[in-house]
Amino acid sequence: MEFTKDSINIDVKNETENIVSKLKYSVNHRLRKRGAVVGISGGIDSSVVLALCTGAFGPEKVVGILMPEQDSSTDSLDLAKTLANRFRVNYIIEDMTLSIAGFGCYTRRDEAIKSIFPEYNSSYKAKITIPTNILDKNTLSLFYVTIISPDGKEKKTRLPVKEYLQIVAASNFKQRSRMSMLYYHAEARNYAVIGTGNKNEHELGFFVKYGDGGADVKPIAHLFKTQVFQLAKYLDIPEEIQRRTPTTDTYSAEQTQEEFFFRLSFDILDRIWSGWEKGVPVETIAGVLKLTPTQVENVIKDIQRKKKTTEYLRTEPL
């Protein structure tokens, strides 16, 4: 089997028709629901899912839920509105700040950060990152916390395990609160909640269990991120969304998905992963992508490690 940089490409028309057909059957016949609720964030994944749902049910049976909170980028809200208007879908804005604060999300998170940087307060911005040098170093994901003062000065240090766990556990209230809101709007209409996670997120564990991982149907969980971008172009997703760098939109400081979790660009990650799944020799993948076999092996080991350590996220209750 020949392996090229274009091997990741899909037949977007056929893929769209298949997903739309399965959405109709899954929601209307298996779940016996009348329409779809989609949480839209101005990101590429939720945008594609919203477009697919309008193709399956018509815009009148799709509701977009926008769920900003105090740390959200204003771009997220603006782009989500643009998307809903493009596909003529009704949308509802639910400001999640008070709900999330009620769980103690911000105070618990800030307590952990402040134990590392005593000067940290609500006027600062913060984010968690990991080294993005996976191509050249087969290392575990060591997390760092960065704080940014009001005058733009940055401080960064490695996160101790206790503080890392507390920050992540507190931040996960955001996704779990949003899941509850989606189900409120779905149940009030007898609609289904449609998940927006792609293959990278689902199989590598880049989601919160019973948070953004909670949904009735996951129509793009089999597609690599690069393939989602291919669908976005075919579905005529607004250009500003297609050009937007994928972010977590979880922490107050701007943060890409690459620097928080995936460790390299989707353009490289997806092609290595796809080739490895198909049994393409490491040397062949390396040659096509102009990498060394060691670099490709480092990425494959990182994929394997993430799959193994996040298996509990995909496990049904025992």
Protein Blocks (a to p, Z undefined) as FASTA:
>chain_A
ZZdfklmpccfklmmmmmmmmmmmmmmmmnopabdcdddehiaklmmmmmmmmmmnopkl
cccdddddfkbcfklmmmmmmmmmmnopacddddfklmmmmnommmmmmmmmmmmmmmbc
fkbccdddddfklmmoccddddddddddfkopacdddddfklmmmmmmmmmmmmmmmmmm
mmmmmmmnopacddfbdfklmmnopacehilmpcfbdfklmbcfklmmmmmmmnopafkl
mmpccdfklafbdcdfklmmnopafklmmmmmmmmmnopafklmmmmnopafklmmmmmm
mmmmmmmmmmmmmpccZZ
